[in-house]
Amino acid sequence: MKQPLSYIHPDAKIASNVVINPFVTVDKNVVIGAGTRIGSGVTILEGTRIGKNCNIFPGAVIGGIPQDLKFKGEDTLAIIGDNVTLREYVTINRGTASKGKTVVGNNCLIMAYCHVAHDCVVGNNVIMSNATQLAGEVVVDDFAILSGAVLVHQFTHIGSHVMIQGGSKVTKDVPPFVTAGREPLAYAGINSIGLRRRGFANEQIRDIQEIYRLLYLSGLNTTHAIERIEAEMPATKERDEILLFVKNSPRGIIKGYFD
């Protein structure tokens, strides 16, 4: 259903059962999947790809050009997965020549006034609470939860199953499975409640706790802690994910509470 009070570019590809409310703008080179609902006053700009069964609330702007002075008008994309909810006044910019696309995965909830800048990659099942802001080329892995008004520095990596306290400033990488809070942002324990809700067994949670005890509470530096973990902890998916994250962190990971 397409309202006569909306502007739809004739080259836009929109599934037949998409609901478009009044005062929506859909630019050229846009694709919108089946079952998606577009609220009043939404602006969907060139290079946007929106998946199936999404719900975009009034005032959102998707596919705006990057707020990056290096952007020279190159053809890039803003890609939104399936079953995504974008609440009021969310802004998602498309990519630059750096990566060519900004991506939001499936089953995400991005609440009102959030911003996702150029070339960010947001994984599946991510929740961003109101007014959280991602600078350019941030990576947020699956099942991460960013509470309200979190500010994330460009090029930062936030691991899977992370919970970040509201109002935090994220300037270092946040490794998987942890909760983070305080100022400056620090490791505050593992996200055991979230992990249990997602079906992690008690043994898996205990192993994750032991890995982070060695990383943050043993008095070892990061290099020596990694050596201990590799020597003493059995290889598991979770262990290897944590080690790979820490080893590949050019910004360095957040500090511990007592560092």
C-alpha positions as CSV (number, residue, x, y, z in Angstrom):
1,M,0.0,0.0,0.0
2,K,1.6,3.2,-1.2
3,Q,0.2,6.6,-0.2
4,P,-0.4,9.3,-2.8
5,L,1.1,11.8,-0.4
6,S,4.5,10.0,-0.5
7,Y,7.2,10.4,-3.2
8,I,8.4,7.1,-4.6
9,H,11.1,7.1,-7.3
10,P,9.9,5.0,-10.3
11,D,13.2,3.1,-10.2
12,A,12.8,2.0,-6.6
13,K,12.1,-1.8,-6.2
14,I,9.4,-2.3,-3.5
15,A,7.7,-5.5,-2.7
16,S,3.9,-5.5,-3.4
17,N,2.9,-5.8,0.3
18,V,5.1,-3.1,1.7
19,V,3.1,-0.5,3.7
20,I,4.2,3.1,3.0
21,N,2.5,5.8,5.1
22,P,2.1,9.5,4.1
23,F,5.0,11.9,3.6
24,V,7.6,9.2,2.9
25,T,10.4,9.8,0.4
26,V,11.9,6.8,-1.4
27,D,14.8,7.7,-3.7
28,K,16.2,5.9,-6.7
29,N,18.3,2.7,-6.3
30,V,16.4,1.6,-3.3
31,V,15.1,-2.0,-2.6
32,I,12.5,-2.7,0.1
33,G,11.6,-6.3,1.0
34,A,8.2,-8.0,1.6
35,G,6.3,-7.3,4.7
36,T,8.1,-4.1,5.6
37,R,6.3,-1.1,7.1
38,I,7.5,2.4,6.5
39,G,6.1,5.1,9.0
40,S,5.1,8.6,8.2
41,G,7.9,11.1,7.3
42,V,10.6,8.5,6.8
43,T,13.3,9.3,4.2
44,I,15.0,6.4,2.3
45,L,17.8,7.6,0.1
46,E,19.8,6.3,-2.8
47,G,21.8,3.1,-2.1
48,T,19.5,1.7,0.6
49,R,18.6,-2.0,0.8
50,I,15.9,-2.9,3.4
51,G,15.1,-6.6,4.1
52,K,11.8,-8.3,4.8
53,N,9.4,-7.6,7.7
54,C,11.1,-4.5,9.0
55,N,9.4,-1.8,10.9
56,I,10.7,1.8,10.4
57,F,9.1,4.4,12.6
58,P,8.4,8.1,11.7
59,G,11.2,10.4,11.0
60,A,14.0,7.9,10.3
61,V,16.5,8.7,7.6
62,I,18.2,5.7,6.0
63,G,21.0,5.9,3.4
64,G,22.1,9.5,4.0
65,I,25.5,10.4,2.6
66,P,28.3,9.9,5.0
67,Q,29.3,12.7,7.4
68,D,32.9,12.3,6.2
69,L,34.9,14.9,4.4
70,K,36.7,12.2,2.4
71,F,33.4,11.1,0.8
72,K,33.4,12.1,-2.9
73,G,30.0,10.9,-4.0
74,E,31.0,7.3,-4.8
75,D,28.3,4.6,-5.2
76,T,27.9,2.9,-1.8
77,L,25.1,1.2,0.1
78,A,23.2,1.1,3.4
79,I,22.0,-2.4,4.0
80,I,19.4,-3.3,6.6
81,G,18.6,-7.0,7.2
82,D,15.3,-8.8,7.9
83,N,13.0,-8.3,10.9
84,V,14.7,-5.0,12.0
85,T,13.0,-2.3,14.0
86,L,14.2,1.2,13.5
87,R,12.5,3.6,15.9
88,E,11.8,7.3,15.6
89,Y,14.5,9.5,14.1
90,V,17.1,6.8,13.7
91,T,19.8,7.8,11.1
92,I,21.9,5.3,9.2
93,N,24.4,6.6,6.7
94,R,25.7,4.7,3.7
95,G,29.3,3.7,3.2
96,T,32.4,5.4,1.8
97,A,35.1,4.1,-0.5
98,S,36.7,2.5,2.7
99,K,34.3,-0.4,2.9
100,G,31.5,0.5,0.4
101,K,28.6,-0.2,2.7
102,T,27.1,0.2,6.1
103,V,25.4,-2.9,7.4
104,V,22.8,-3.6,10.0
105,G,22.1,-7.4,10.4
106,N,18.9,-9.3,11.1
107,N,16.6,-9.1,14.1
108,C,18.0,-5.8,15.4
109,L,16.3,-3.2,17.5
110,I,17.6,0.3,17.1
111,M,15.8,2.7,19.4
112,A,14.9,6.4,18.9
113,Y,17.6,8.9,18.0
114,C,20.3,6.4,17.4
115,H,23.0,7.0,14.7
116,V,24.9,4.5,12.7
117,A,27.7,6.2,10.8
118,H,29.4,5.3,7.5
119,D,30.9,1.8,7.0
120,C,29.7,0.5,10.4
121,V,28.9,-3.2,10.6
122,V,26.2,-4.1,13.2
123,G,25.6,-7.8,13.6
124,N,22.4,-9.8,14.2
125,N,20.2,-9.5,17.3
126,V,21.8,-6.3,18.4
127,I,20.0,-3.8,20.6
128,M,20.9,-0.2,20.6
129,S,19.0,1.8,23.2
130,N,17.9,5.4,22.8
131,A,20.4,8.0,21.6
132,T,23.3,5.7,21.2
133,Q,25.7,6.9,18.6
134,L,28.2,4.9,16.5
135,A,31.0,6.8,14.7
136,G,32.4,5.6,11.4
137,E,33.7,2.1,10.8
138,V,32.6,0.7,14.2
139,V,31.9,-3.1,14.4
140,V,29.2,-4.4,16.8
141,D,29.0,-8.2,16.9
142,D,25.9,-10.4,17.4
143,F,23.7,-10.1,20.5
144,A,25.5,-7.1,21.9
145,I,23.4,-4.6,23.9
146,L,24.3,-1.0,24.0
147,S,22.3,0.9,26.7
148,G,21.0,4.4,26.3
149,A,23.3,7.3,25.2
150,V,26.4,5.2,24.6
151,L,29.0,7.0,22.5
152,V,31.3,4.8,20.4
153,H,34.6,6.1,19.0
154,Q,35.4,5.4,15.3
155,F,37.1,2.1,14.4
156,T,36.0,0.5,17.7
157,H,35.0,-3.2,17.9
158,I,32.4,-4.4,20.4
159,G,32.3,-8.1,20.8
160,S,29.3,-10.5,20.8
161,H,27.0,-10.9,23.8
162,V,28.4,-7.7,25.4
163,M,26.3,-5.4,27.7
164,I,27.5,-1.8,27.9
165,Q,26.2,0.6,30.7
166,G,24.2,3.6,29.6
167,G,26.0,6.9,29.1
168,S,29.3,5.1,28.5
169,K,32.1,6.4,26.2
170,V,33.6,3.5,24.3
171,T,37.1,4.4,23.1
172,K,38.7,0.9,23.4
173,D,37.6,-2.5,22.1
174,V,35.1,-4.4,24.3
175,P,35.8,-8.2,24.2
176,P,33.0,-10.8,23.9
177,F,30.7,-12.0,26.7
178,V,31.4,-9.1,29.1
179,T,29.6,-6.3,30.9
180,A,31.3,-2.9,30.8
181,G,30.7,0.2,32.8
182,R,32.2,3.1,34.8
183,E,34.3,6.0,33.5
184,P,36.6,5.4,31.8
185,L,34.9,2.3,30.5
186,A,36.1,-0.9,32.2
187,Y,35.5,-4.6,32.4
188,A,32.8,-5.3,35.1
189,G,32.4,-9.1,34.9
190,I,30.9,-11.4,32.3
191,N,27.3,-11.1,31.0
192,S,26.2,-14.2,32.7
193,I,22.5,-13.3,32.8
194,G,22.5,-12.7,29.0
195,L,24.4,-15.8,28.3
196,R,22.0,-18.0,30.3
197,R,19.1,-16.4,28.5
198,R,20.7,-17.4,25.2
199,G,21.2,-21.0,26.2
200,F,24.9,-21.1,27.4
201,A,25.5,-24.0,29.7
202,N,26.9,-23.4,33.2
203,E,30.2,-25.1,32.2
204,Q,30.6,-22.7,29.3
205,I,29.9,-19.7,31.5
206,R,32.5,-21.0,34.1
207,D,35.1,-21.3,31.4
208,I,34.5,-17.8,30.2
209,Q,34.8,-16.5,33.7
210,E,38.1,-18.2,34.2
211,I,39.4,-16.8,30.9
212,Y,38.6,-13.3,32.0
213,R,39.9,-13.9,35.5
214,L,43.3,-14.6,33.9
215,L,43.0,-11.6,31.6
216,Y,41.9,-9.0,34.2
217,L,42.4,-10.3,37.7
218,S,45.6,-12.4,37.7
219,G,48.0,-9.5,37.6
220,L,49.5,-10.7,34.3
221,N,49.9,-8.4,31.3
222,T,47.7,-9.2,28.3
223,T,50.5,-11.1,26.4
224,H,51.3,-13.4,29.4
225,A,47.6,-13.9,30.2
226,I,47.0,-15.1,26.7
227,E,49.9,-17.5,27.0
228,R,48.4,-18.9,30.3
229,I,44.9,-19.2,28.7
230,E,46.3,-21.1,25.7
231,A,48.3,-23.4,27.9
232,E,45.7,-24.1,30.6
233,M,42.3,-23.7,29.1
234,P,40.8,-26.3,26.7
235,A,40.1,-25.1,23.2
236,T,36.5,-24.2,22.9
237,K,34.5,-21.9,20.5
238,E,34.2,-19.3,23.3
239,R,37.9,-19.4,24.3
240,D,39.1,-19.1,20.7
241,E,36.6,-16.2,20.0
242,I,38.0,-14.3,23.0
243,L,41.6,-14.9,22.1
244,L,41.2,-14.0,18.4
245,F,39.4,-10.8,19.5
246,V,42.1,-9.7,21.9
247,K,45.0,-10.6,19.6
248,N,43.4,-8.7,16.6
249,S,42.6,-5.6,18.6
250,P,44.6,-2.7,17.2
251,R,43.0,-0.2,19.6
252,G,43.6,-2.5,22.6
253,I,40.8,-3.8,24.9
254,I,39.2,-2.0,27.8
255,K,41.0,-2.2,31.1
256,G,39.8,-4.0,34.2
257,Y,38.0,-2.4,37.2
258,F,41.2,-2.4,39.3
259,D,43.8,-1.5,36.6
